[in-house]
C-alpha cells in the first residue's frame, strides 16, 4: 500500500506558483466570504489563508452572520465583487440552509470565479471551453497523474454527486474516458458497485462510510470526504475507514493530507491563471 501524499504535491505546486507570481509581478488578493459558522469551513479557510501567505497572495476574509437578510447579503457580495483590488472570490460552502447557494454564486463574474461554481463558469466547464478546472477535480487528477495512475478504461466509482466533488468530477472523468458509475443514496445494491471499483472516490462527508470488507484487493482509494472528528480529539476525518481499507488498497489518500491541500493549491493556481490572462 502506498500513500498518495497530497500535502507534498501541494507544496510543490505552491512553490511554483510563488515563483510565477514573482516573475510575472502579479499583485493578487483573494477574498473569502463566510456566512455563519462551520467548524469544517473554518479549517479550510485557515488552510487557504496559510497557502496565500506562503505564495505571496494577499488574503481577505469577509464574515457575515447566518441571520443576515438575503437582500443585504447580495448587496455586500456585489460590493466585494466590484472592488478592483479583489483578484478572485470564494463563497465558502456550505451556506446556512435558509440560503439558495446559486443566488450568491452567480454574482461572481467568470474572471474572478476561481472555484468554478457560478452557473456560467460551470456551463463552460461542462462544454470544455473554460480555461480553468474546478479545484477539487484538478487536485484529484493532479494526484493521480503525479503517481502515474491512469483512469482511461478503469472502472471508476464516485460516491456522492455534490457540487464540489462528485458532479464536476464525474463530468471530467467521462472526458478522461473512464468507465464511470456515480452512486447516491438512491442507488440499489451499492455494495456490488463498490466491490468492482478499480478506483474508488468518495466525497460524501460521512465518517467511516467505506470499510475494508467493502472493497477489492488492490483498489485505489481517493477520500475527498471531510467532516469533524467526534470526541476529545478535534480535526478532520474522511469517508474511508483508513485502518481497514489501507490493508487492501494499493494506493490511498490520507485525511488530512490528501485531497484537501491539493484543492487549495489548485484554487490558487486558478487565481494565477485567470489574472495572467
C-alpha positions in Angstrom: 0.0 0.0 0.0 1.3 3.4 -1.0 0.1 6.8 0.4 -1.0 9.4 -2.1 0.7 12.4 -0.5 -1.4 15.4 -1.4 0.4 17.7 1.0 3.8 17.1 -0.5 2.5 17.7 -4.1 0.6 20.8 -2.9 3.8 22.3 -1.5 5.5 21.7 -4.9 2.6 23.5 -6.7 2.6 26.3 -4.2 6.4 26.8 -4.6 6.0 27.0 -8.4 3.1 29.5 -8.0 5.2 31.7 -5.8 7.9 31.9 -8.4 5.3 32.5 -11.2 3.7 35.4 -9.2 7.1 37.0 -8.6 8.2 36.6 -12.1 5.0 38.0 -13.6 4.9 40.7 -10.9 1.3 39.9 -10.0 -0.4 41.7 -7.2 -3.2 39.3 -6.1 -5.8 39.5 -3.4 -8.1 36.6 -2.6 -11.5 37.4 -1.0 -13.2 34.6 1.0 -16.8 35.2 2.0 -18.0 33.2 5.0 -21.7 33.2 6.1 -22.4 31.7 9.5 -20.1 29.4 11.5 -18.9 26.0 10.5 -16.0 24.1 12.1 -15.0 22.4 8.9 -15.3 25.6 6.9 -13.1 27.3 9.4 -10.3 24.7 8.9 -10.5 25.1 5.1 -10.4 28.9 5.4 -7.4 28.8 7.6 -5.7 26.5 5.1 -6.4 29.0 2.3 -5.0 31.8 4.3 -1.8 30.0 5.1 -1.4 28.9 1.4 -1.9 32.5 0.3 0.7 33.7 2.8 3.3 31.2 1.5 2.6 32.1 -2.1 2.7 35.8 -1.7 -1.0 36.4 -2.2 -3.0 38.9 -0.1 -5.9 37.3 1.8 -9.1 39.0 3.0 -11.9 37.3 4.9 -15.4 38.8 4.9 -17.6 37.4 7.6 -21.4 37.7 7.8 -23.8 36.3 10.4 -26.1 33.5 9.4 -29.1 35.7 10.3 -28.3 38.3 7.6 -31.1 39.0 5.2 -30.7 37.7 1.6 -31.1 41.2 0.0 -28.4 42.6 2.3 -26.0 39.8 1.7 -26.4 40.2 -2.1 -25.6 43.9 -1.7 -22.5 43.1 0.3 -21.3 40.5 -2.2 -21.9 42.8 -5.1 -19.7 45.4 -3.4 -16.9 42.9 -2.9 -17.2 41.7 -6.5 -16.9 45.2 -7.9 -13.8 46.1 -6.0 -10.9 46.2 -8.5 -8.4 45.3 -5.8 -10.0 41.9 -5.5 -8.5 39.3 -7.9 -10.6 36.3 -7.0 -13.6 35.5 -4.8 -14.7 32.4 -3.0 -18.0 31.9 -1.2 -17.2 29.3 1.4 -19.7 26.4 1.3 -21.9 25.1 2.8 -24.1 28.1 3.4 -26.8 28.2 6.2 -29.8 26.1 5.0 -32.1 29.2 4.5 -30.0 30.4 1.6 -30.1 29.2 -2.0 -26.4 29.0 -3.0 -26.9 29.8 -6.7 -28.3 33.2 -5.8 -24.9 34.2 -4.4 -22.5 32.1 -6.5 -24.0 33.6 -9.7 -23.0 37.1 -8.5 -19.3 36.2 -9.1 -18.1 37.1 -12.6 -16.2 34.4 -14.6 -12.9 36.3 -14.3 -13.0 36.1 -10.5 -14.7 32.7 -10.1 -11.7 30.6 -9.2 -13.9 28.0 -7.5 -15.8 27.4 -10.8 -19.2 27.5 -9.0 -21.3 30.0 -10.9 -23.7 28.7 -13.5 -21.9 30.5 -16.2 -18.5 29.1 -15.3 -19.8 25.6 -14.7 -21.6 25.7 -18.1 -18.4 26.5 -19.8 -16.5 23.8 -17.9 -19.1 21.2 -18.9 -18.7 22.2 -22.5 -14.9 22.0 -22.2 -14.3 25.7 -23.1 -13.3 27.1 -19.7 -9.6 27.9 -19.2 -9.6 26.5 -15.6 -10.9 23.3 -13.9 -12.8 23.1 -10.5 -10.0 22.9 -7.9 -11.1 19.7 -6.2 -11.4 18.0 -9.6 -8.0 19.3 -10.7 -6.5 18.3 -7.3 -7.6 14.7 -7.7 -6.5 14.5 -11.3 -3.1 16.0 -10.4 -2.6 13.4 -7.7 -3.4 10.5 -10.0 -1.2 11.9 -12.7 1.7 12.5 -10.3 1.6 8.9 -9.2 1.1 7.7 -12.8 -2.3 6.2 -12.2 -4.4 6.2 -15.4 -8.2 6.4 -15.3 -8.8 5.6 -19.0 -10.7 2.3 -19.3 -10.6 1.8 -15.5 -13.8 1.0 -13.5 -14.2 4.2 -11.5 -16.8 4.5 -8.8 -17.7 8.0 -7.4 -19.7 8.1 -4.3 -21.8 11.3 -3.9 -22.8 13.8 -6.6 -22.3 17.1 -4.8 -21.5 20.4 -6.4 -17.9 20.5 -5.1 -16.7 16.9 -5.8 -18.9 14.3 -7.3 -20.8 16.1 -10.0 -18.0 18.1 -11.7 -15.6 15.2 -11.1 -17.9 12.8 -13.0 -18.0 15.1 -16.0 -14.2 15.3 -16.1 -13.7 11.6 -15.7 -16.0 10.9 -18.6 -13.8 13.3 -20.7 -10.8 11.2 -19.5 -12.5 8.0 -20.9 -13.1 6.3 -17.5 -15.8 3.7 -17.2 -17.8 5.6 -14.6 -20.6 4.9 -12.1 -21.8 7.6 -9.7 -23.6 6.4 -6.6 -26.0 8.3 -4.4 -28.4 7.5 -1.5 -31.0 6.0 -4.0 -28.5 3.6 -5.7 -29.7 0.0 -5.4 -27.2 -2.6 -4.3 -24.4 0.0 -3.9 -22.0 -2.6 -2.3 -21.8 -4.6 -5.6 -20.7 -1.4 -7.5 -18.1 -0.6 -4.8 -16.7 -4.1 -4.8 -15.9 -3.9 -8.5 -14.1 -0.5 -8.3 -10.6 -0.2 -9.7 -10.6 3.4 -8.4 -13.0 4.5 -5.7 -13.6 8.2 -5.0 -15.8 9.3 -2.1 -16.9 12.8 -1.4 -19.9 12.4 0.9 -18.7 13.7 4.2 -19.8 10.7 6.3 -17.1 9.2 8.6 -16.2 5.5 8.1 -18.7 5.1 5.2 -16.2 2.8 3.4 -14.9 -0.2 5.3 -12.2 -2.6 4.3 -14.6 -5.5 3.7 -16.5 -3.4 1.1 -13.5 -3.1 -1.4 -11.5 -5.4 -3.5 -7.8 -6.1 -3.1 -5.6 -3.6 -5.0 -8.3 -0.8 -5.2 -7.1 2.8 -5.5 -8.8 5.0 -2.9 -9.4 8.7 -3.2 -11.0 10.1 0.0 -12.4 13.5 -0.7 -14.9 13.5 2.1 -14.5 15.7 5.1 -16.2 16.0 8.5 -15.2 16.7 12.0 -14.0 14.0 14.4 -16.2 13.4 17.4 -15.0 13.1 20.9 -12.0 14.6 22.6 -9.8 14.8 19.5 -10.7 17.6 17.1 -9.8 17.7 13.4 -10.9 16.4 10.0 -11.8 12.8 9.2 -12.7 11.3 5.8 -15.3 8.9 4.4 -12.9 6.0 4.5 -12.0 3.8 7.5 -8.3 4.2 6.8 -7.1 1.4 9.1 -9.2 -1.4 7.5 -9.2 -0.1 3.9 -5.5 0.5 3.7 -4.9 -3.2 4.3 -6.5 -3.9 0.9 -5.7 -0.8 -1.1 -2.8 -0.4 -3.5 -2.9 3.4 -3.1 -4.9 5.5 -0.7 -5.1 9.2 0.3 -5.0 10.2 4.0 -7.3 12.7 5.6 -6.0 15.2 6.4 -3.0 15.5 3.9 -4.6 14.1 0.8 -7.1 15.8 -1.4 -7.6 18.9 0.8 -4.2 20.6 0.4 -4.3 19.9 -3.3 -7.7 21.6 -3.6 -6.3 24.7 -2.0 -3.2 24.6 -4.2 -5.3 24.2 -7.4 -7.6 27.0 -6.2 -4.6 29.4 -6.1 -3.4 28.0 -9.4 -6.8 29.1 -10.9 -6.3 32.6 -9.3 -2.9 33.0 -11.0 -4.2 31.7 -14.4 -7.2 34.0 -14.6 -5.1 37.0 -13.6 -2.3 36.3 -16.0 -4.8 36.4 -18.8 
